[in-house]
Amino acid sequence: MRANERQQAFRSQNTWDAFLITSLPNVRYLCGFTGSSGALAVADHQWAFFTDGRYTEQAKAQVKNASIHVASGAPAILAAKWIVERIKRRKSAQIGIEADHVSLSAEKRIDAELRSSLGRSGFRLVPTSNAVEDLRMRKDSSEIKLIRNAVQLASSIFSQVIRAIRPSLKENDVAAELEYLARRAGAEKMSFDSIVASGPNSALPHARPTNRKIGRGFVVLDYGVILAGYCSDMTRTIWVGRATGVARQIYAAVLEAQLAAIAAVAPGVEAQAVDGAAREVLRKDKLDKYFTHSLGHGVGLEIHEAPRLAKAQTQKLEPGMVVTIEPGVYIPGKGGVRIEDMVLVTKTGCEVLTPTPKEFLVL
């Protein structure tokens, strides 16, 4: 989908007289700019992009279907001034802003700019939520291709990572090797801080690598890469040393839960139903109390996007959504297992994008 098509879709779903977009992933989605300073504004069906002098050439090369304005000062304030010029002849107007991405102080500055320039009532800022994110939930074919590429890159290094794992290595050593391999393979950067968690640390869902030696037991490897701006996310859990029967049972239960959740993914299914499918399997094995987080989340320009697969989430899945399916069991002081794939919702069901095998692997 081209920038003008995305912009048209945005306008058709929002009725504000003008809108100020400051979230950089949303700016990128709507006009293509990938830098770290910018704002996008729309009024009277005109689009304008604002940035500072560091990004003059980059903006010229990347920004599509919007006039480019380079000046000193906060891009959001410059964009607000531009909006004023387009609406000042009206008696009233509503200007949408991204409430989830604008600080209170920035909102006050923007509001002050509108009031001082317009000098009359009838003009007001309208805080909005997910105005662009609702569009981003459904990936178009070009986005799906980019996500596939990121998933493939992350998966391609997995076998090299596990070949490097030894009981004497530290978690930090494994994380360093993993991220080195990802960079060598072409990743722009990691999607998030990689997780390498061994032994009792594997019972911590968001553990960070430490100087603990891998030793014997479960090792959770949770990582992703960014390629052409789009994220990937995967988790595999392996066992180092001689595996116990209990370890095999826990792993089998988590894998069964993950497969049940994947089987539940289809258009029209509520997010909570997919989450529930995994929990039902773990409940049967009396492990559900150890599954302490939501089942998954959307992935795209950001590592955590809508929809969220969790209890009480009534969002219905739609074709083009890309979500993670990542049930886990975490037994304090002992260890944990998580298995995660990225899944594309299709017109008839779903497609698992992550190609990495999921059988219980013992090193």
N, C-alpha and C positions, 0 to 999 in steps of 0.2 A: 504494500500500500504506500503510495507516495505521500509527501508532506501535505499537499493540497487536499488529498482525500481524507487524511487524518484530521486536518483542520476543519473541513466541511462536516465530518462526523461529530467533532467536538461542538461546533456551532449548532448543529441540529439537535443536540441533546441538552443545550444550555441556552436559556432565554435572557441572560443578563445583557444589559446595554453595552457593557465592556467587561473585559476580564484580564486579570493580571496573573501571570504564571511565573512562579519563582522556583519551584522544585526543578533541579537540574535534570533529573531523569525525564520529567514531563516536558521540559523545554526540548530535550534531545528528541523525544518521541514525536513532537509536533513540528520541529523545524530542522533537526539534524545536528545542532551544535553540541559538541562534546567537551567543551572547556569547563573550567571551574568557576567562572563568573559570568552570569548572564540572566536576563529576564525577558519574557515574551509577553506582548500585549496585543489584544484584539479589540477593535472598536469600529463600528460602521463597516464591518466586513473587511477591514484592513488589518494586516498583521505587521507588527514591528518588533524587531529584536534589538536588545541593548546590551552592550558590554563595554569593557575598558580597552585601552590601547594595547595591552599585551596580546589581545586576541583579534587584532585588525585583520590580518591575513587569514587566520583560521576561520573567522566568521565569513569572510568572502568565499572561502572554499567550501564551507559546510552548510551554511544557512540557506534553506530553501523556502520559497514562497513567503518571504517576509522582508520588509525593508530593514537595512542594517544601520544602526546608530552607535557610533563609538565616541565616548566622551568620558571625562573623569567624573567620579561620583558613583553612588550606589546604583546599580542597574535598575532596581525596583523603583527607586524614586524617579529616575529618568523616565521609566516606563509610565509611572503615574502622571508625570507632567505631559507626556505625549497623549495619554488618555484624556486629560483635561482639555487639550486643544481640540479634540474631536467631539466632545460632548458639551462644551461650554455654552452653546446656543440653545440647549434644551432646557426645559423647565425643571426636569427631574431625570434622574438616572440611577440605576443600580449597577455597581461595579463589583463583580465577583473577585474574591481573593482566595487563595489556598490556605485555609485556616490551619491545616496540619503542618504547613511548611513556613509560615510567617511568624516570627517572634512577636510578642506583645509590643515591644519597643518599635519594631519595624512597622507594625500595623498602625501605631499611633503616628509615626512620621508620615506614612502614606495618607492617612486620614487628614492630618494637618495640612498636607500639600493640597489635597482636594478642597478643603474648606477655605484656605487662604486664596487659592486661585479662583474658585467659583464664587465665593462670597455670598452664597445663599443656601437655604435649606432645600431639601428635595433630592439631594445627592447623598448617597450613602454607600458605604462598603458593606458587602454581604459575604460573611464567612461561609465557605463551602467546604465540603469534604468529598474526596475521591472523584472530582469532576473529570479529571484526565485518567485517573487510575481505573475507573470503570471501563474505559475504552481499552486500556492496556491489558485487561484480564484476558481478552480474546486475541490471541496472536494471529497475525496474517501469515501467508505462506513464506514471505521473506524472513520474518522473525523466526518462524519454526525452523527454517533452514539454518539460521545462525545459531539457534539453540542446539540443534542436532550437532553442529560442528563443535560447539563447546563441550557437549556431553561426550562426543567421540574422543576429543583430545584428553579429557580427564580420565576416561576409561582406558585409553591407550597406554598410560604409564603405570597402571595398577600392578601389572605382572612384574614390572621392574622394581616397584616399591617393595613388594612382598619378598622378592628374591634377596633384597638387601637386609631384611629384618633378621636379627639374631638376638638371642637372649641377653647378650652382653651389651647391646646397643641401648642408648638412652632414647626416651621418647623424643627429645629435642633433635637427636641425630636423625631419626626416621623422618621427622617433620621437615628438616632441612633438605634431606635427600628428595623427599616428595616434591617440595616446592622448586628445587633445582631442576628436577626432571620436567616439571610442568613448564617452567620458563624455557628450557631447552627445546621443548616440543612446540613452543610458539604462543603460550599463554601471555596475555597482557599483564595479568596479575591474578592472584587468588580471589575467589568470590567472597571469602571470609577467612578469618584466622583458622588455619587447618587444625583439626582435632586428631591427635594421636594419643590414645588413652589405654594404658595397659593395666592388667591385674585389677586391684581394687579401684584404680582410677577410672576404669571402664564403666563403673557404676555411676559416674557423674555425667549426665547427658551433655553438658557443655564444658567438659574438661578441656584444659589447655595443656600442650606438651610441657613436660617437666624434665628434670635430670634423673628421674627414676629409670632404672634399667628395665628393659622389657620383661625379662624373666620368663616365668611360666604362667599361662592363663590367657584370658581373652585379650585381644587388642582391637580396639575400635579405631577405624580410619575413616574420618569424615572430612571431605574436602571438595572443592569445586574450583573451576577456573573461569576467567572472563576472556572471551574471544569476540572481537568486533563489537564490544560493548555488552554482550549478552552472557548471562551467568549459567553455570551448571552446578549441580549439587549431587553428591553420591556418598553412601556409607556402606562399607563392608566390614564385617567382624571376623577375625581369624583367631585361631588358637595356637599358641606356641607351647611346645612340649607334648607330653602324652595326655590326650584328652580324657576327661572323666565321663561317665555315663550321664551325670547330671548336666554337664556342659552341653552334651549332645542333645539332651531333651529340651533344654532352654532354647538352644539355637533352632531346633526343629519347630518349636512352638512359635517363635518370632517369625520364621520363614512362612509358616502356615498362615499366620495372621496377615503378613504382608501380601501373600498371594490372594487371600480372601478379600482384602481391601481393593487390590487391583481389579479383581473380578467384578467388584461392585461399581467401578467407575464407568459411567455412561451418561449421555446427555439427559437432562431432566432429573437426575438423581441429586438429592440434597447432600451438601458437604457432610452433614452430621451422620448420614447413613453410611458413607464410606468409612468414616472414623469408627462408627459402631460395629461395622463388619470385622474390623481388626480386634476390637475390644472383646467381641463375643468369643472369638477363638481363644484369646488369652484367658478369658473368664472360665472357659471349659477346662483349661489347664491350671486354674487357680493362680494365674500369674498377672491378672489384670491390675492388681493393686500396685504392681511394680512398673506399670506403663504410666509415666507421670507427665507426659506432655501431649500436645495435639498430634494428630496423625501426619499432617503435612501442610504445605503452603504453596502458593503460586511462585513461579520463578520467571524472570525475564531480564529487563534492564537492571532490576534490583534482585538481590538474593531472596528477599522476603516480599512477596506481593500478594494481592488478593487473587483467588479466594483462599480462605483458611479452612482446612479440613479439621474440624473439631466438634466437640459436643455443642449443641444449641446453635450451630451454624446452618441457617436455612437457605443460603445461597445455592441455587441450582447450577449444576455443572453444564457447560455449553461447549460445543465444538470449538477448538482453537485454544482452550485453556490448557496450560501446562502446569502440572502440580507435582509435588513430591509425595511419595508414599513411604513413610519411615517409622513404623512401629518399633518400640524398644522395650526391653525388660532390664531393670536396673536394681540389683540386689545389694543394698548398702554393705560395704566392707568386704564384699566378695567379688562382684564383677557384673558386667552388663553386656547386652547384645543389642545392636541396632542394624537394620538392613534398610537401605534407602535406594529407590529408583526414581527417576523423573518419568512422568507419564503424560502423554498427550491425549486429551479428550477428542475423539473423532465423532463422525456423524452416527456411527453404529455402535460405538463402545469406546475402546481406548487402545493406545499403542504404547508399549514400554519402550522408552528411548534409550535407557541405560543397557548396554550390551554385556556388561561384566558378569560372569557367572556368579551364582549365589549358593552353591553347595558348600557344606561345612568344610572349611579348609584348615588342615593341621600342618604346622611347620615343625 
